[in-house]
């Protein structure tokens, strides 16, 4: 699989973030091409207000780096207007970093953080005026940490922790929030186990301004106590289980100010919904999205009896419901959110603004949670409403709503996270509604949180080929290549993922290279070589796809990709990175003579040793890609011997012995790597001695064409040595090769099996057997008669050659060997793939010698093989012809063509081979 769709972060990786520097970092300007400047511009002459406005477009890392530029900018960089809000989610934020930023955060009002280490360090900012705190990845945050935060920031008006569960926070911390934050207006907490009556009553007593309250995905809440929070206007219990709805509906409907109630993803039923909508005097909006009990009541679904109240559910039209809030009913419902945003500029209606902002927030939250759980039966909703809602919410003025909606888009298209499967209908619905252009605009935002989530959505959607094409046409490749240069790890990671998925398409590879994507991906590996597995896997995966293209592979090597990928293969312990690094090295080495990358990989210090080590990895995918890389590298003579010298024979034989029950991909590459090594006779002998014959015979019995083809190739090479030939006989290899020769759907497998059998029984094995004390008339140690095996083998070799002979054509060719007739014989006999096989001089010589063998079957087989190796157009035909001409083999062929005891088919094949030699000689003289 060449790509990965969005992976959920492992629990132990959630808190790994990067440092926020206090000194300047180099960064690339991505998408803007600076116009040619003819006049000198003195930046110091600009008004301070103008410069400050420009600085607000910088991310927080660059704002922090301004202090190291010049005295003027150092002063401006400390301006409070640049530090009223701070997003620390992408950075390693600890006590020392907080202390270094403290002097700038005196007027800090809004803070977003990620993880427990950042939470512990917040107090060191000394931001006494902090009004809003929002945190995610809060599973490890304890009561003590939260209590300390609120105790130091009594001016807090908004506290949000989620959407992941706050598993270690209890009601004790909620009471601390109530005691310490009397100005609190908004409190949203996710995943609290039990929210007791004492905690809720403390909020009611000590937080008189609390108007927005959310206990989401909690296990238990006290329904009666919630009815005492009389200040609440907006209440969300989405995803919370074990609610006693009879109690809740009888208490909450009396809340005097309750305007919006969110019960999405709960088991609320029609009775409770009806009571809320009929009894509550103040309630305007009830959101009950994805409530299965409610949706199963068909009579309720079809009713519409709650005049003046809005019910948002899967069976209602959400856009219509929201539109009914407004007096102006001339607007298209799907445009209602943009209409409201324009209206707020003119009217400044705070009550309307509050309810719409709350609706945006709760819908975006529920859609994301629903997408993550991916329940069955929602296809119609996603296609008709869900996709459009997410795209609309991505245009919100609330940054967290924008981010959550982009994440929702990235998530709802995914069917199978591990196998990179997405729902094409959903993906194309996003594209049809203008989602690609919108996501790319968000990706260009200066807000790194939006960049990251937009890039993630683009990456997942780009698994669909039509979407990928649209992304490319809209300039998305250049944008993603620019984001891959980001110093923010989360942004760079998602951008690399987007390039990974886009690079699957052959038509996008060169565009990625031209946009600077190759260098950006290689630089990512050097920038985060340790502990950033998500970045490294995506970068290596993208490079692996790009390396499959000949031109791009050279650019990967030029950019330092060989060294970077070998470094990953040697040092990284994460299986996803290992797999993609090995695959990238395999693809770099796969271009044969078209470039020198194969040799370059082999010459990189530690490359071969690292790949051999990976053949022992626990993860099958890693072993498969490592074996594939070694297979490709073994096509280079020096690499082949270096692999053997580094212990490659032993490692690959061990791999072949262990993969009898493995995937066909691993089996194919394990056999292929041994096939590549066995080109050298010394290696071939070593493979036989190390026990490589039995596992190759077992693999040759595979029903998978690719597996038995590579196993047959390896056995063909091994059979060249008489000692190995005898081992193949003793291990029961003859029946296996006969079966391949007779019945494989692969012509190549049949061909190589026939050649292996011909090698084995051309007489040399008999001499070897006699030399070691085994008579050809005696049984071997495995109770197999050599004579019986010979008869079986030659019978099926003959049958194999006959399948490539048309009797009528051969009769005519025997009478008249005209060029036209010989061309017909060649066309009937040709095995197209055999043109990719490259034989040594010794192998060609052995086939020529076989033309003199007493067996007419072996003569015909040898002539058939030489025909395949010399047919014009074959990749190595010129090489084989040169070997034969230099060895004076034309004389033997002429004798064979004229010999009375030569089989008819061998004579005709010999004539064709002579014509082939003449053709290649004429070609070489031009």
LOKE-969550 format. One line per 4 residues: their letters; for each residue x, y, z of C-alpha. Coordinates in steps of 0.05 Angstrom, whole numbers, plus 5000, padded with zeros to 4 digits. Layout:
A) X,Y,Z | ...;
***
This chain:
XXXX) 5000,5000,5000 | 5029,5066,4978 | 4996,5110,5019 | 4966,5118,5087;
XXXX) 4901,5152,5103 | 4895,5189,5169 | 4924,5149,5226 | 4901,5159,5297;
XXXX) 4959,5179,5341 | 4984,5126,5388 | 4970,5144,5461 | 5044,5148,5477;
XXXX) 5057,5196,5420 | 5005,5248,5436 | 5048,5292,5478 | 5108,5292,5431;
XXXX) 5113,5363,5404 | 5167,5409,5380 | 5204,5466,5411 | 5183,5539,5402;
XXXX) 5249,5574,5390 | 5270,5639,5420 | 5324,5648,5367 | 5312,5655,5292;
XXXX) 5299,5595,5248 | 5307,5592,5174 | 5242,5582,5138 | 5220,5581,5066;
XXXX) 5170,5627,5033 | 5125,5578,5000 | 5075,5603,4951 | 5094,5674,4937;
XXXX) 5143,5694,4883 | 5173,5761,4902 | 5169,5813,4847 | 5234,5842,4823;
XXXX) 5251,5903,4865 | 5288,5959,4831 | 5287,6010,4888 | 5316,6001,4957;
XXXX) 5263,5992,5010 | 5279,6014,5081 | 5236,5971,5125 | 5255,6012,5186;
XXXX) 5221,6073,5155 | 5152,6040,5156 | 5103,6065,5210 | 5102,6021,5271;
XXXX) 5028,6007,5263 | 5041,5980,5193 | 5097,5936,5216 | 5056,5909,5274;
XXXX) 5000,5893,5226 | 5048,5854,5183 | 5075,5818,5245 | 5005,5793,5262;
XXXX) 5009,5750,5199 | 5069,5712,5227 | 5061,5647,5265 | 5080,5645,5338;
XXXX) 5148,5615,5325 | 5167,5672,5279 | 5139,5724,5327 | 5184,5695,5381;
XXXX) 5243,5698,5334 | 5235,5772,5319 | 5273,5788,5383 | 5337,5764,5351;
XXXX) 5333,5808,5288 | 5346,5880,5308 | 5334,5928,5365 | 5274,5961,5333;
XXXX) 5239,5896,5316 | 5256,5868,5385 | 5217,5924,5416 | 5159,5916,5368;
XXXX) 5158,5840,5378 | 5144,5851,5451 | 5082,5891,5436 | 5022,5865,5475;
XXXX) 4978,5864,5413 | 5020,5808,5385 | 5013,5767,5448 | 4939,5770,5466;
XXXX) 4931,5699,5442 | 4979,5640,5439 | 4973,5571,5407 | 5023,5523,5437;
XXXX) 4996,5458,5409 | 5051,5446,5359 | 5108,5463,5405 | 5146,5432,5462;
XXXX) 5123,5477,5518 | 5156,5467,5585 | 5172,5510,5646 | 5235,5539,5617;
XXXX) 5201,5558,5552 | 5143,5589,5591 | 5192,5630,5632 | 5226,5656,5569;
XXXX) 5158,5679,5541 | 5130,5706,5607 | 5151,5778,5596 | 5110,5781,5531;
XXXX) 5048,5748,5560 | 5028,5800,5612 | 4966,5816,5570 | 4954,5746,5544;
XXXX) 4879,5733,5540 | 4872,5668,5501 | 4914,5605,5505 | 4910,5538,5469;
XXXX) 4954,5480,5491 | 4964,5406,5481 | 4983,5352,5531 | 5000,5347,5604;
XXXX) 5070,5378,5601 | 5042,5441,5570 | 4986,5443,5622 | 5036,5438,5679;
XXXX) 5076,5496,5650 | 5019,5546,5639 | 5027,5578,5707 | 5099,5598,5690;
XXXX) 5072,5646,5637 | 5047,5690,5694 | 4989,5711,5651 | 4943,5737,5705;
XXXX) 4895,5767,5655 | 4882,5701,5619 | 4809,5697,5598 | 4804,5635,5554;
XXXX) 4839,5567,5560 | 4829,5510,5511 | 4867,5445,5516 | 4867,5378,5479;
XXXX) 4901,5310,5491 | 4881,5318,5563 | 4878,5245,5584 | 4937,5253,5632;
XXXX) 4917,5320,5662 | 4901,5311,5736 | 4858,5347,5786 | 4920,5378,5815;
XXXX) 4942,5408,5748 | 4874,5436,5731 | 4864,5463,5801 | 4931,5498,5798;
XXXX) 4914,5530,5730 | 4848,5558,5754 | 4876,5581,5820 | 4928,5624,5784;
XXXX) 4879,5652,5733 | 4817,5676,5770 | 4797,5720,5711 | 4781,5660,5668;
XXXX) 4717,5666,5629 | 4723,5604,5584 | 4753,5535,5598 | 4749,5479,5547;
XXXX) 4784,5412,5553 | 4772,5360,5498 | 4750,5330,5452 | 4789,5270,5478;
XXXX) 4770,5245,5547 | 4795,5277,5611 | 4802,5210,5645 | 4839,5234,5708;
XXXX) 4796,5295,5722 | 4742,5286,5775 | 4688,5328,5805 | 4738,5355,5856;
XXXX) 4772,5394,5800 | 4705,5420,5776 | 4691,5447,5846 | 4759,5480,5844;
XXXX) 4740,5513,5779 | 4677,5539,5810 | 4711,5567,5872 | 4769,5600,5834;
XXXX) 4735,5628,5772 | 4674,5671,5791 | 4675,5705,5722 | 4668,5638,5685;
XXXX) 4619,5642,5627 | 4636,5580,5587 | 4656,5510,5612 | 4662,5450,5566;
XXXX) 4693,5386,5591 | 4697,5318,5556 | 4700,5248,5584 | 4691,5260,5658;
XXXX) 4672,5196,5693 | 4623,5224,5744 | 4598,5295,5750 | 4569,5298,5819;
XXXX) 4514,5341,5847 | 4564,5377,5892 | 4607,5397,5833 | 4548,5422,5792;
XXXX) 4517,5459,5851 | 4584,5493,5863 | 4583,5519,5792 | 4512,5544,5802;
XXXX) 4531,5579,5867 | 4599,5609,5851 | 4594,5622,5776 | 4533,5666,5767;
XXXX) 4552,5685,5696 | 4559,5613,5671 | 4517,5613,5608 | 4550,5559,5565;
XXXX) 4559,5491,5598 | 4580,5426,5566 | 4592,5358,5596 | 4607,5317,5535;
XXXX) 4618,5242,5530 | 4614,5234,5606 | 4592,5171,5640 | 4546,5200,5693;
XXXX) 4520,5269,5709 | 4471,5290,5762 | 4409,5310,5724 | 4374,5342,5783;
XXXX) 4434,5387,5799 | 4439,5411,5728 | 4369,5438,5735 | 4395,5486,5788;
XXXX) 4445,5522,5742 | 4395,5576,5727 | 4444,5620,5691 | 4456,5570,5635;
XXXX) 4433,5589,5565 | 4468,5535,5525 | 4475,5464,5552 | 4508,5405,5517;
XXXX) 4509,5334,5542 | 4526,5304,5474 | 4552,5232,5479 | 4539,5228,5553;
XXXX) 4511,5161,5574 | 4466,5138,5631 | 4423,5200,5632 | 4355,5190,5664;
XXXX) 4314,5227,5613 | 4251,5228,5653 | 4287,5266,5708 | 4327,5310,5660;
XXXX) 4266,5332,5620 | 4226,5348,5683 | 4283,5391,5712 | 4318,5423,5653;
XXXX) 4255,5447,5619 | 4247,5495,5678 | 4314,5529,5667 | 4292,5601,5657;
XXXX) 4345,5621,5606 | 4357,5556,5569 | 4360,5573,5495 | 4399,5516,5464;
XXXX) 4403,5443,5486 | 4449,5392,5454 | 4433,5319,5467 | 4467,5290,5405;
XXXX) 4494,5219,5406 | 4453,5201,5467 | 4397,5151,5478 | 4343,5205,5486;
XXXX) 4275,5183,5462 | 4214,5217,5432 | 4180,5229,5500 | 4237,5270,5529;
XXXX) 4246,5309,5464 | 4172,5325,5461 | 4172,5350,5533 | 4233,5395,5522;
XXXX) 4202,5425,5459 | 4133,5435,5489 | 4147,5452,5562 | 4208,5496,5560;
XXXX) 4188,5569,5552 | 4257,5594,5532 | 4284,5537,5490 | 4294,5553,5417;
XXXX) 4341,5500,5390 | 4345,5426,5408 | 4402,5389,5373 | 4392,5314,5372;
XXXX) 4439,5290,5317 | 4453,5215,5314 | 4405,5194,5369 | 4387,5123,5349;
XXXX) 4327,5114,5396 | 4295,5178,5370 | 4310,5160,5298 | 4279,5091,5304;
XXXX) 4210,5120,5322 | 4182,5129,5252 | 4119,5165,5276 | 4161,5218,5311;
XXXX) 4208,5224,5251 | 4150,5240,5205 | 4117,5291,5252 | 4128,5366,5251;
XXXX) 4087,5393,5309 | 4136,5437,5348 | 4119,5506,5321 | 4169,5561,5338;
XXXX) 4221,5509,5362 | 4278,5481,5321 | 4297,5408,5323 | 4363,5390,5289;
XXXX) 4367,5315,5275 | 4390,5268,5221 | 4319,5263,5196 | 4310,5339,5191;
XXXX) 4342,5388,5143 | 4394,5423,5187 | 4401,5482,5139 | 4326,5493,5139;
XXXX) 4324,5489,5214 | 4378,5541,5223 | 4347,5586,5170 | 4282,5588,5209;
XXXX) 4317,5627,5264 | 4319,5687,5217 | 4261,5732,5199 | 4285,5738,5127;
XXXX) 4261,5674,5094 | 4283,5693,5024 | 4353,5667,5033 | 4373,5598,5008;
XXXX) 4380,5553,5069 | 4449,5529,5048 | 4473,5602,5048 | 4445,5616,5117;
XXXX) 4511,5614,5155 | 4545,5662,5107 | 4483,5707,5110 | 4488,5708,5186;
XXXX) 4562,5727,5184 | 4547,5785,5137 | 4488,5806,5179 | 4530,5810,5242;
XXXX) 4575,5862,5210 | 4514,5907,5203 | 4469,5892,5263 | 4515,5869,5319;
XXXX) 4457,5827,5347 | 4493,5794,5406 | 4436,5745,5423 | 4432,5720,5351;
XXXX) 4508,5717,5346 | 4513,5676,5410 | 4463,5624,5388 | 4493,5617,5319;
XXXX) 4563,5610,5346 | 4538,5556,5394 | 4503,5520,5338 | 4567,5521,5296;
XXXX) 4606,5493,5354 | 4559,5436,5374 | 4546,5414,5302 | 4621,5413,5285;
XXXX) 4634,5373,5349 | 4580,5322,5335 | 4598,5314,5262 | 4670,5300,5280;
XXXX) 4651,5250,5335 | 4603,5216,5288 | 4655,5212,5233 | 4705,5182,5281;
XXXX) 4657,5126,5302 | 4635,5117,5229 | 4566,5085,5244 | 4530,5047,5190;
XXXX) 4471,5076,5153 | 4493,5149,5148 | 4513,5151,5075 | 4451,5189,5054;
XXXX) 4461,5241,5110 | 4534,5252,5093 | 4520,5260,5019 | 4458,5304,5026;
XXXX) 4477,5346,5086 | 4540,5325,5124 | 4592,5344,5073 | 4558,5411,5059;
XXXX) 4553,5426,5133 | 4627,5412,5144 | 4646,5457,5085 | 4601,5512,5111;
XXXX) 4630,5507,5181 | 4701,5511,5154 | 4684,5583,5138 | 4667,5599,5210;
XXXX) 4701,5656,5246 | 4714,5608,5304 | 4782,5577,5293 | 4766,5514,5332;
XXXX) 4703,5503,5291 | 4743,5511,5227 | 4795,5462,5251 | 4744,5411,5276;
XXXX) 4706,5415,5210 | 4769,5404,5169 | 4785,5345,5213 | 4715,5320,5203;
XXXX) 4725,5323,5128 | 4790,5285,5135 | 4755,5232,5177 | 4686,5221,5147;
XXXX) 4713,5199,5079 | 4754,5143,5110 | 4725,5073,5107 | 4787,5034,5129;
XXXX) 4842,5073,5163 | 4894,5018,5159 | 4883,4999,5085 | 4878,5070,5057;
XXXX) 4806,5061,5035 | 4760,5121,5028 | 4688,5129,5005 | 4692,5157,4935;
XXXX) 4622,5184,4936 | 4636,5225,4998 | 4702,5249,4971 | 4671,5272,4906;
XXXX) 4614,5305,4943 | 4667,5349,4977 | 4699,5364,4911 | 4632,5380,4878;
XXXX) 4614,5430,4931 | 4679,5469,4922 | 4713,5437,4981 | 4782,5430,4950;
XXXX) 4790,5504,4936 | 4765,5520,5006 | 4813,5471,5039 | 4871,5499,4999;
XXXX) 4853,5570,5021 | 4853,5546,5094 | 4920,5512,5082 | 4949,5581,5064;
XXXX) 4926,5611,5130 | 4979,5637,5178 | 4946,5596,5233 | 4985,5532,5237;
XXXX) 4927,5494,5268 | 4885,5507,5206 | 4944,5491,5160 | 4952,5424,5194;
XXXX) 4879,5403,5193 | 4868,5428,5122 | 4929,5390,5097 | 4903,5328,5132;
XXXX) 4836,5333,5097 | 4870,5345,5029 | 4915,5285,5041 | 4857,5238,5056;
XXXX) 4813,5263,5000 | 4871,5256,4951 | 4868,5181,4957 | 4812,5189,4906;
XXXX) 4843,5198,4837 | 4792,5250,4815 | 4803,5291,4877 | 4878,5286,4869;
XXXX) 4871,5313,4799 | 4829,5371,4825 | 4880,5386,4880 | 4935,5388,4828;
XXXX) 4895,5433,4781 | 4879,5481,4838 | 4953,5490,4855 | 4951,5443,4914;
XXXX) 5017,5409,4900 | 5055,5475,4906 | 5017,5492,4970 | 5032,5424,5002;
XXXX) 5105,5427,4981 | 5109,5494,5015 | 5076,5469,5079 | 5124,5410,5080;
XXXX) 5179,5462,5093 | 5142,5486,5155 | 5180,5488,5220 | 5116,5464,5253;
XXXX) 5120,5389,5257 | 5045,5378,5255 | 5038,5420,5192 | 5098,5387,5158;
XXXX) 5072,5318,5176 | 5003,5328,5145 | 5033,5362,5084 | 5080,5303,5074;
XXXX) 5020,5258,5079 | 4986,5297,5024 | 5047,5291,4979 | 5050,5217,4995;
XXXX) 4979,5206,4970 | 4986,5252,4910 | 5051,5218,4890 | 5013,5153,4877;
XXXX) 4990,5184,4811 | 5044,5180,4757 | 5019,5246,4729 | 5034,5282,4794;
XXXX) 5105,5258,4808 | 5142,5308,4764 | 5096,5365,4788 | 5116,5349,4860;
XXXX) 5190,5350,4841 | 5182,5416,4803 | 5148,5447,4863 | 5208,5431,4907;
XXXX) 5172,5373,4940 | 5230,5324,4936 | 5279,5369,4972 | 5227,5388,5023;
XXXX) 5213,5315,5039 | 5287,5298,5045 | 5298,5358,5089 | 5242,5335,5135;
XXXX) 5280,5271,5150 | 5342,5311,5169 | 5301,5361,5209 | 5265,5310,5252;
XXXX) 5309,5247,5251 | 5286,5222,5319 | 5220,5214,5356 | 5176,5241,5301;
XXXX) 5152,5177,5269 | 5091,5207,5235 | 5133,5257,5196 | 5186,5206,5178;
XXXX) 5136,5153,5154 | 5100,5202,5110 | 5163,5233,5082 | 5194,5165,5067;
XXXX) 5129,5140,5037 | 5125,5199,4990 | 5197,5191,4971 | 5185,5117,4957;
XXXX) 5129,5134,4909 | 5171,5188,4875 | 5231,5142,4870 | 5190,5095,4827;
XXXX) 5196,5147,4771 | 5263,5147,4736 | 5271,5222,4732 | 5246,5235,4802;
XXXX) 5290,5180,4830 | 5351,5218,4806 | 5325,5281,4840 | 5315,5242,4905;
XXXX) 5388,5220,4902 | 5413,5289,4884 | 5375,5319,4943 | 5411,5272,4992;
XXXX) 5354,5222,4994 | 5398,5160,4993 | 5435,5182,5056 | 5370,5204,5090;
XXXX) 5334,5138,5075 | 5392,5095,5096 | 5396,5135,5161 | 5323,5117,5174;
XXXX) 5333,5044,5157 | 5392,5041,5204 | 5367,5081,5263 | 5291,5085,5265;
XXXX) 5255,5032,5306 | 5184,5048,5284 | 5159,4995,5235 | 5121,5044,5190;
XXXX) 5184,5085,5179 | 5227,5023,5168 | 5178,4996,5117 | 5174,5060,5077;
XXXX) 5249,5073,5080 | 5263,5003,5054 | 5210,5011,4999 | 5241,5077,4979;
XXXX) 5310,5046,4974 | 5280,4988,4934 | 5250,5037,4884 | 5313,5078,4879;
XXXX) 5351,5014,4861 | 5299,4990,4811 | 5319,5031,4750 | 5375,4986,4727;
XXXX) 5421,5018,4676 | 5380,5082,4668 | 5416,5115,4726 | 5469,5099,4778;
XXXX) 5423,5099,4839 | 5429,5024,4847 | 5504,5029,4857 | 5497,5092,4899;
XXXX) 5451,5057,4949 | 5498,4998,4954 | 5558,5044,4966 | 5523,5084,5021;
XXXX) 5555,5066,5087 | 5514,5016,5126 | 5458,5010,5074 | 5465,4936,5059;
XXXX) 5476,4918,5131 | 5414,4957,5152 | 5371,4923,5099 | 5396,4854,5119;
XXXX) 5380,4871,5191 | 5309,4891,5171 | 5298,4822,5140 | 5295,4798,5212;
XXXX) 5244,4851,5234 | 5181,4828,5271 | 5136,4864,5222 | 5123,4827,5157;
XXXX) 5117,4890,5115 | 5186,4912,5137 | 5216,4844,5119 | 5181,4846,5052;
XXXX) 5207,4914,5031 | 5277,4900,5056 | 5280,4836,5015 | 5253,4874,4955;
XXXX) 5308,4926,4963 | 5362,4872,4967 | 5332,4838,4905 | 5337,4902,4865;
XXXX) 5407,4918,4891 | 5432,4849,4873 | 5427,4867,4799 | 5491,4907,4808;
XXXX) 5552,4861,4808 | 5588,4898,4864 | 5526,4902,4906 | 5513,4828,4898;
XXXX) 5580,4809,4925 | 5576,4861,4980 | 5509,4833,5002 | 5539,4764,5006;
XXXX) 5600,4789,5043 | 5555,4823,5094 | 5519,4758,5110 | 5465,4763,5058;
XXXX) 5463,4690,5039 | 5451,4668,5111 | 5400,4723,5124 | 5360,4712,5061;
XXXX) 5359,4636,5068 | 5334,4645,5139 | 5280,4692,5112 | 5259,4642,5059;
XXXX) 5256,4587,5111 | 5210,4628,5155 | 5160,4653,5105 | 5122,4591,5085;
XXXX) 5058,4619,5116 | 5073,4692,5100 | 5040,4738,5049 | 5054,4726,4975;
XXXX) 5090,4793,4973 | 5141,4771,5024 | 5149,4702,4992 | 5160,4733,4924;
XXXX) 5213,4781,4948 | 5248,4730,4991 | 5254,4683,4932 | 5272,4741,4886;
XXXX) 5328,4764,4932 | 5358,4694,4930 | 5349,4693,4855 | 5388,4758,4850;
XXXX) 5444,4733,4895 | 5448,4666,4859 | 5470,4699,4794 | 5540,4691,4822;
XXXX) 5560,4618,4822 | 5598,4627,4888 | 5535,4654,4920 | 5494,4599,4888;
XXXX) 5538,4546,4920 | 5534,4582,4987 | 5458,4585,4983 | 5456,4510,4971;
XXXX) 5502,4496,5030 | 5463,4542,5076 | 5399,4503,5063 | 5367,4548,5012;
XXXX) 5342,4493,4966 | 5284,4465,5009 | 5249,4533,5022 | 5255,4551,4948;
XXXX) 5224,4485,4928 | 5168,4499,4978 | 5158,4569,4949 | 5157,4540,4879;
XXXX) 5096,4500,4900 | 5058,4564,4914 | 4994,4577,4876 | 5013,4650,4869;
XXXX) 5043,4663,4801 | 5092,4716,4824 | 5119,4671,4879 | 5131,4608,4839;
XXXX) 5160,4650,4783 | 5215,4679,4827 | 5227,4613,4862 | 5234,4579,4794;
XXXX) 5285,4632,4774 | 5326,4620,4837 | 5324,4544,4827 | 5345,4554,4754;
XXXX) 5407,4592,4777 | 5421,4542,4833 | 5414,4482,4785 | 5473,4508,4745;
XXXX) 5518,4479,4799 | 5516,4402,4800 | 5518,4399,4876 | 5456,4442,4880;
XXXX) 5424,4402,4824 | 5433,4339,4866 | 5404,4374,4927 | 5343,4394,4886;
XXXX) 5333,4322,4866 | 5343,4297,4937 | 5293,4348,4965 | 5238,4328,4917;
XXXX) 5248,4387,4871 | 5239,4349,4806 | 5164,4337,4814 | 5156,4410,4834;
XXXX) 5194,4436,4774 | 5157,4387,4729 | 5091,4413,4756 | 5112,4484,4741;
XXXX) 5137,4466,4673 | 5072,4432,4657 | 5017,4475,4688 | 5040,4545,4710;
XXXX) 5000,4602,4679 | 5066,4640,4676 | 5106,4626,4613 | 5167,4651,4649;
XXXX) 5159,4602,4706 | 5149,4545,4658 | 5210,4567,4618 | 5256,4573,4678;
XXXX) 5232,4507,4707 | 5248,4473,4641 | 5317,4505,4639 | 5330,4483,4711;
XXXX) 5311,4411,4693 | 5355,4415,4631 | 5415,4438,4673 | 5403,4383,4723;
XXXX) 5403,4326,4673 | 5455,4347,4621 | 5504,4297,4652 | 5543,4340,4701;
XXXX) 5502,4320,4761 | 5515,4247,4746 | 5589,4259,4747 | 5583,4297,4813;
XXXX) 5541,4241,4843 | 5592,4189,4823 | 5647,4232,4851 | 5615,4235,4920;
XXXX) 5598,4161,4918 | 5527,4158,4893 | 5514,4115,4831 | 5462,4138,4782;
XXXX) 5432,4068,4785 | 5426,4071,4861 | 5375,4106,4904 | 5397,4171,4935;
XXXX) 5392,4185,5009 | 5322,4211,4996 | 5301,4146,4961 | 5295,4180,4893;
XXXX) 5323,4147,4831 | 5364,4193,4787 | 5344,4153,4726 | 5271,4158,4743;
XXXX) 5278,4233,4758 | 5314,4242,4691 | 5260,4207,4652 | 5206,4248,4686;
XXXX) 5244,4313,4675 | 5262,4304,4602 | 5192,4280,4584 | 5162,4345,4610;
XXXX) 5218,4389,4582 | 5201,4360,4514 | 5127,4373,4525 | 5143,4445,4545;
XXXX) 5182,4459,4481 | 5128,4427,4438 | 5076,4476,4464 | 5113,4531,4427;
XXXX) 5114,4494,4361 | 5059,4498,4309 | 5064,4433,4269 | 5043,4464,4203;
XXXX) 5091,4522,4209 | 5148,4475,4229 | 5136,4428,4171 | 5136,4488,4124;
XXXX) 5199,4517,4156 | 5235,4451,4150 | 5222,4451,4075 | 5235,4525,4062;
XXXX) 5274,4568,4112 | 5253,4634,4083 | 5258,4696,4127 | 5181,4700,4129;
XXXX) 5174,4629,4151 | 5228,4635,4204 | 5195,4698,4229 | 5130,4659,4238;
XXXX) 5167,4606,4279 | 5199,4661,4322 | 5132,4695,4335 | 5100,4629,4355;
XXXX) 5159,4609,4400 | 5174,4677,4432 | 5167,4687,4508 | 5163,4762,4513;
XXXX) 5186,4767,4586 | 5248,4724,4572 | 5280,4784,4540 | 5292,4812,4610;
XXXX) 5336,4753,4630 | 5411,4765,4628 | 5457,4705,4624 | 5531,4700,4637;
XXXX) 5581,4674,4588 | 5585,4608,4625 | 5509,4600,4620 | 5508,4615,4546;
XXXX) 5566,4568,4537 | 5530,4513,4574 | 5470,4518,4527 | 5516,4517,4467;
XXXX) 5550,4455,4494 | 5481,4424,4506 | 5470,4427,4430 | 5520,4369,4427;
XXXX) 5486,4328,4482 | 5464,4258,4462 | 5393,4275,4484 | 5351,4303,4428;
XXXX) 5306,4334,4481 | 5363,4374,4511 | 5387,4395,4443 | 5318,4423,4427;
XXXX) 5313,4457,4495 | 5382,4489,4488 | 5365,4516,4419 | 5298,4542,4445;
XXXX) 5333,4578,4503 | 5386,4610,4458 | 5330,4633,4412 | 5296,4669,4469;
XXXX) 5360,4702,4491 | 5378,4730,4422 | 5311,4753,4394 | 5320,4826,4371;
XXXX) 5285,4874,4418 | 5302,4835,4480 | 5334,4878,4535 | 5397,4836,4537;
XXXX) 5395,4806,4467 | 5455,4846,4443 | 5495,4824,4505 | 5480,4751,4491;
XXXX) 5496,4757,4418 | 5562,4789,4435 | 5580,4732,4482 | 5564,4681,4428;
XXXX) 5602,4718,4373 | 5663,4729,4417 | 5662,4655,4437 | 5658,4631,4365;
XXXX) 5591,4597,4378 | 5565,4611,4308 | 5606,4551,4283 | 5571,4505,4331;
XXXX) 5503,4533,4311 | 5518,4523,4237 | 5538,4451,4251 | 5474,4441,4291;
XXXX) 5431,4469,4235 | 5463,4421,4186 | 5472,4359,4230 | 5432,4298,4208;
XXXX) 5421,4275,4280 | 5395,4342,4303 | 5320,4345,4318 | 5279,4384,4268;
XXXX) 5258,4437,4317 | 5331,4447,4341 | 5354,4456,4269 | 5301,4509,4255;
XXXX) 5316,4545,4321 | 5391,4544,4304 | 5378,4577,4237 | 5337,4631,4271;
XXXX) 5392,4642,4323 | 5444,4650,4267 | 5399,4703,4234 | 5393,4737,4302;
XXXX) 5468,4739,4310 | 5475,4769,4241 | 5423,4822,4257 | 5458,4842,4322;
XXXX) 5526,4844,4287 | 5498,4891,4235 | 5466,4934,4289 | 5532,4940,4328;
XX) 5570,4961,4265 | 5524,5019,4251;
***
